[in-house]
Amino acid sequence: MSIDRRTWHNRIQTFKAFRYPSYRLFWSSMAISAGGQRLCQSTQNWLVLELTDSPFLLGVVGFCTQIPLLILSMFAGAVADRSDKRYLLAYTQIGYGVAVFSLAALALTGVITWQFVAIAALIVGVSSAFWYPIRQAIVPEIVDHNDVMNAVALNSAGFYISQAISAIAMGWLVAQIGIGGSFGISGGIFMISLALLLMMQFTTKPATIAQRMIWREVVDAFRYTRHHSVVLVLIVMVGVHSILGTGALVTLMPVFARDILNVGVIGMGWLLSAQSWGSFLGTIVLASLGSFKQKGKLLIGALLCLGFALIAFAISRHYAFSLGLLVIYGAASALFMSTLITCLQLSVPDELRGRIMGLYFLTSMGLATLGPLQAGWIADVLGAPFAITISGAINCVLAVVVVIKSASVRQLY
């Protein structure tokens, strides 16, 4: 018995956003760029630990990467609302390329210091301050409203699978061709991402906004958030998680790999990859759920799960067990973040979406500037395992508080 092609197509929910040609190019560009970022960040962190042997300076360089997001994310969102988002994304790839090609040259000539790495990290941070909010804000303009959740989840899935592959590649590249070669390949990846963006036959539609100072538009976004309790709670949730979640874990991963689990740079690549593969699986599950109606409960459950996984990872001294825990953590973290982004996307009007995404990344990435600093400082004083245990415990407490205090979030969509 034959099956009608349209009926079969409608049953395949997981990849339905790929039917939009512009989304396919956009997804490919963003996935490739994410891989370049993870390759750059992982190489950078290993280099700083080798140069300084200091968890605190690891945190300082992580802070340099994150601080531009704290300062510029809302500005970036306001610019996105009045500009062609595709070209803004293209400029971010140029910024990434300038930073990592400079690091490659310094490493290959043997004159690199941790201070040079910190300066390059600032350039990467400025590019990221625009890249992160714009890559989310552009999605509802490429796909239909009913496909937004699927497109957001697939966007995250591409982000994580690319990071998983690049994390493994980082360990091999550093071992085989050195730090400079690894940075050079990262720069080439950003150029491929740029080419794909320029191939898109698509122009975004800037919102019709009266000629006003950008800071007034930013104030409008803060005012809207303050008067909408669901949006406010979601922003607070992501802010707390960002300070005490992935940022701290990624920053301290070289310490766990070298000093606690004794697996070296290649082992660190596999640890980072395990987290990213877990995140990929989490986003694929979310993409397959279609119009899932219990987003609030999923959000809270994922936050509780990732908190317990962090605590268990901090306690573990077995490499294989730690890999498994990072898969669980990655899946739970991806479910939490992708669900939260979807809820925000569906809760705000079109003319505010860029700015609200800017506010989201101000909290998710900007406030994460505090993550590397606090994690590095605590790790210096009390050890890396204690720093990650504290992070996991506070995430669990946050989930319980939301369950008790916010019925509106529990009942979301």
DOTI-98446 format. One record per residue (C-alpha): residue in three letters; x, y, z. Coordinates in pm, whole numbers, padded with zeros to 5 digits, always signed. Layout:
BEGIN
alaXYZ/...
END
This chain:
BEGIN
met+00000+00000+00000/ser+00149+00334-00102/ile+00179+00623+00138/asp+00104+00973+00017/arg+00428+01178+00014/arg+00266+01473+00193/thr+00128+01246+00466/trp+00471+01089+00518/his+00638+01432+00520/asn+00395+01562+00782/arg+00480+01269+01009/ile+00846+01364+01011/gln+00842+01645+01267/thr+01205+01648+01373/phe+01354+01818+01065/lys+01055+02006+00921/ala+01225+02350+00941/phe+01476+02226+00681/arg+01212+02261+00411/tyr+01298+02633+00401/pro+01603+02680+00172/ser+01721+02993+00354/tyr+01697+02814+00687/arg+01917+02531+00559/leu+02194+02775+00465/phe+02148+02969+00788/trp+02158+02649+00995/ser+02475+02531+00821/ser+02647+02865+00874/met+02555+02883+01243/ala+02656+02521+01308/ile+02994+02572+01142/ser+03051+02897+01331/ala+02969+02725+01661/gly+03233+02463+01586/gly+03490+02732+01521/gln+03403+02900+01848/arg+03441+02581+02052/leu+03770+02497+01878/cys+03900+02847+01952/gln+03779+02849+02314/ser+03909+02502+02398/thr+04249+02571+02241/gln+04263+02907+02420/asn+04183+02754+02761/trp+04443+02478+02726/leu+04702+02734+02613/val+04637+02963+02911/leu+04665+02673+03158/glu+04993+02563+02997/leu+05130+02919+03001/thr+05026+03011+03355/asp+04925+02696+03547/ser+04660+02916+03710/pro+04286+02837+03731/phe+04231+03201+03828/leu+04388+03330+03505/leu+04175+03082+03315/gly+03882+03262+03474/val+04025+03602+03381/val+04052+03509+03012/gly+03701+03362+03027/phe+03586+03693+03177/cys+03743+03880+02884/thr+03540+03667+02643/gln+03216+03728+02831/ile+03232+04091+02945/pro+03142+04238+02600/leu+02819+04039+02611/leu+02730+04201+02942/ile+02793+04548+02799/leu+02674+04512+02439/ser+02397+04248+02421/met+02107+04491+02463/phe+02264+04735+02216/ala+02309+04446+01972/gly+01943+04352+02007/ala+01832+04708+01938/val+02057+04727+01630/ala+01915+04392+01511/asp+01558+04526+01530/arg+01639+04805+01283/ser+01895+04631+01055/asp+01938+04341+00813/lys+02026+04062+01056/arg+02197+03849+00791/tyr+02465+04110+00726/leu+02515+04171+01096/leu+02584+03799+01136/ala+02834+03819+00849/tyr+03026+04094+01029/thr+03052+03875+01341/gln+03229+03605+01139/ile+03483+03859+01020/gly+03546+03962+01382/tyr+03598+03601+01489/gly+03836+03545+01200/val+04051+03849+01283/ala+04089+03733+01645/val+04182+03369+01581/phe+04411+03433+01283/ser+04599+03680+01505/leu+04635+03415+01776/ala+04754+03164+01517/ala+05026+03403+01397/leu+05141+03478+01752/ala+05148+03110+01847/leu+05339+03007+01535/thr+05602+03277+01591/gly+05643+03177+01956/val+05568+03520+02107/ile+05222+03447+02248/thr+05141+03531+02611/trp+04824+03499+02815/gln+04778+03877+02783/phe+04760+03846+02403/val+04505+03570+02446/ala+04299+03797+02671/ile+04298+04074+02407/ala+04184+03831+02138/ala+03919+03703+02379/leu+03780+04058+02402/ile+03747+04073+02022/val+03573+03736+02020/gly+03344+03862+02295/val+03240+04169+02096/ser+03152+03949+01797/ser+02962+03709+02022/ala+02763+03996+02174/phe+02601+04040+01832/trp+02614+03679+01708/tyr+02419+03518+01992/pro+02107+03736+02006/ile+02084+03786+01629/arg+02108+03413+01546/gln+01799+03359+01763/ala+01605+03673+01668/ile+01631+03596+01295/val+01466+03252+01318/pro+01098+03367+01325/glu+01165+03570+01009/ile+01291+03265+00816/val+01025+03008+00914/asp+00650+03017+00980/his+00525+03080+01333/asn+00420+02717+01381/asp+00773+02600+01301/val+00958+02833+01540/met+01006+02575+01818/asn+01135+02318+01571/ala+01370+02570+01410/val+01503+02690+01748/ala+01566+02331+01858/leu+01739+02241+01529/asn+01944+02558+01555/ser+02062+02446+01897/ala+02117+02090+01774/gly+02349+02216+01500/phe+02530+02430+01756/tyr+02591+02133+01986/ile+02685+01868+01730/ser+02937+02104+01574/gln+03083+02181+01917/ala+03101+01808+01994/ile+03301+01735+01681/ser+03529+02037+01722/ala+03601+01950+02087/ile+03734+01609+01984/ala+03922+01769+01695/met+04084+02021+01931/gly+04262+01753+02134/trp+04391+01584+01819/leu+04491+01909+01648/val+04684+02043+01948/ala+04863+01709+01985/gln+04944+01677+01613/ile+04994+02027+01469/gly+05016+02248+01775/ile+04834+02547+01918/gly+04898+02772+01616/gly+04762+02519+01370/ser+04448+02470+01578/phe+04383+02846+01584/gly+04446+02868+01209/ile+04189+02600+01128/ser+03939+02775+01355/gly+03984+03093+01150/gly+03924+02902+00828/ile+03599+02765+00972/phe+03470+03118+01031/met+03541+03209+00669/ile+03330+02913+00550/ser+03047+03029+00777/leu+03072+03378+00627/ala+03047+03240+00272/leu+02730+03045+00356/leu+02563+03354+00503/leu+02637+03552+00189/met+02482+03274-00023/met+02141+03315+00144/gln+01877+03458-00090/phe+01703+03625+00198/thr+01670+03972+00343/thr+01540+04023+00695/lys+01271+04279+00766/pro+01380+04549+01010/ala+01101+04653+01243/thr+00930+04984+01170/ile+01067+05192+01453/ala+01043+05567+01495/gln+01372+05750+01479/arg+01471+05738+01845/met+01789+05701+02041/ile+01883+05333+02073/trp+01907+05363+02449/arg+01534+05451+02460/glu+01455+05131+02272/val+01667+04938+02521/val+01474+05098+02808/asp+01148+04988+02641/ala+01267+04626+02651/phe+01353+04648+03022/arg+01016+04810+03093/tyr+00832+04537+02902/thr+01017+04265+03092/arg+00950+04426+03431/his+00574+04435+03364/his+00544+04078+03226/ser+00600+03832+03510/val+00658+03524+03292/val+00927+03695+03085/leu+01085+03832+03403/val+01102+03491+03573/leu+01247+03329+03260/ile+01518+03595+03241/val+01603+03549+03611/met+01621+03171+03566/val+01863+03190+03277/gly+02073+03451+03458/val+02127+03234+03766/his+02196+02926+03555/ser+02445+03115+03340/ile+02654+03236+03631/leu+02662+02890+03786/gly+02639+02652+03490/thr+02816+02581+03164/gly+03052+02879+03179/ala+03210+02761+03504/leu+03225+02399+03384/val+03394+02478+03051/thr+03642+02715+03217/leu+03753+02453+03471/met+03751+02157+03230/pro+04130+02175+03171/val+04180+02140+03548/phe+03956+01831+03565/ala+04125+01679+03258/arg+04484+01741+03362/asp+04484+01733+03743/ile+04179+01533+03858/leu+04101+01274+03590/asn+04458+01267+03451/val+04356+01235+03084/gly+04546+01526+02924/val+04445+01746+02632/ile+04294+01465+02423/gly+04088+01353+02720/met+03969+01710+02769/gly+03847+01712+02410/trp+03639+01402+02478/leu+03497+01552+02799/leu+03385+01865+02618/ser+03254+01653+02333/ala+03048+01436+02570/gln+02873+01745+02701/ser+02802+01866+02348/trp+02676+01526+02229/gly+02438+01521+02524/ser+02318+01868+02429/phe+02266+01753+02070/leu+02054+01460+02186/gly+01851+01690+02411/thr+01770+01930+02128/ile+01677+01646+01891/val+01432+01518+02151/leu+01288+01868+02182/ala+01261+01910+01804/ser+01072+01580+01785/leu+00812+01684+02042/gly+00635+01915+01797/ser+00381+02143+01969/phe+00461+02012+02317/lys+00214+02158+02570/gln+00404+02118+02899/lys+00699+02347+02836/gly+00701+02493+03188/lys+00729+02154+03357/leu+00998+02044+03111/leu+01191+02364+03185/ile+01194+02306+03561/gly+01266+01933+03538/ala+01563+01993+03308/leu+01709+02253+03545/leu+01684+02013+03839/cys+01846+01733+03639/leu+02141+01941+03521/gly+02206+02055+03879/phe+02232+01697+04005/ala+02455+01604+03709/leu+02697+01886+03794/ile+02722+01769+04155/ala+02786+01409+04049/phe+03051+01517+03798/ala+03233+01717+04064/ile+03244+01410+04290/ser+03343+01158+04019/arg+03703+01042+03985/his+03635+00787+03708/tyr+03682+00907+03351/ala+03412+00690+03189/phe+03158+00780+03458/ser+03243+01148+03417/leu+03183+01121+03041/gly+02839+00974+03103/leu+02751+01246+03353/leu+02850+01515+03103/val+02619+01358+02843/ile+02334+01380+03096/tyr+02427+01734+03191/gly+02448+01840+02826/ala+02107+01692+02742/ala+01939+01855+03042/ser+02107+02190+02979/ala+02002+02190+02613/leu+01642+02105+02700/phe+01640+02385+02956/met+01793+02653+02733/ser+01606+02565+02411/thr+01271+02543+02588/leu+01334+02874+02760/ile+01428+03044+02430/thr+01112+02907+02266/cys+00894+03036+02551/leu+01050+03381+02519/gln+01013+03383+02139/leu+00643+03302+02171/ser+00581+03546+02456/val+00702+03873+02302/pro+00578+04085+02008/asp+00774+04092+01682/glu+00893+04451+01722/leu+01058+04369+02056/arg+01202+04028+01974/gly+01556+04144+01892/arg+01580+04345+02213/ile+01433+04070+02430/met+01680+03825+02275/gly+01947+04081+02353/leu+01827+04085+02714/tyr+01825+03704+02715/phe+02187+03695+02603/leu+02274+03976+02840/thr+02175+03738+03118/ser+02269+03403+02962/met+02606+03509+02825/gly+02672+03852+02975/leu+02614+03758+03338/ala+02812+03444+03262/thr+03113+03676+03284/leu+03087+03615+03656/gly+03093+03237+03606/pro+03458+03198+03504/leu+03573+03448+03766/gln+03388+03294+04059/ala+03472+02941+03945/gly+03841+03023+03897/trp+03863+03198+04235/ile+03685+02920+04426/ala+03892+02657+04244/asp+04212+02837+04344/val+04105+02852+04710/leu+03898+02535+04763/gly+03952+02325+04448/ala+03769+02279+04118/pro+03537+02001+04246/phe+03403+02225+04523/ala+03342+02509+04274/ile+03133+02284+04047/thr+02947+02130+04343/ile+02835+02476+04453/ser+02718+02552+04099/gly+02510+02234+04079/ala+02352+02285+04420/ile+02237+02640+04342/asn+02078+02527+04014/cys+01880+02266+04208/val+01768+02526+04462/leu+01656+02757+04178/ala+01437+02481+04029/val+01269+02419+04365/val+01205+02792+04420/val+01039+02827+04078/val+00817+02524+04149/ile+00701+02679+04476/lys+00676+03045+04379/ser+00582+03068+04008/ala+00268+02890+03893/ser+00271+03095+03571/val+00599+02938+03462/arg+00495+02585+03565/gln+00188+02617+03341/leu+00359+02768+03036/tyr+00218+02667+02697/
END
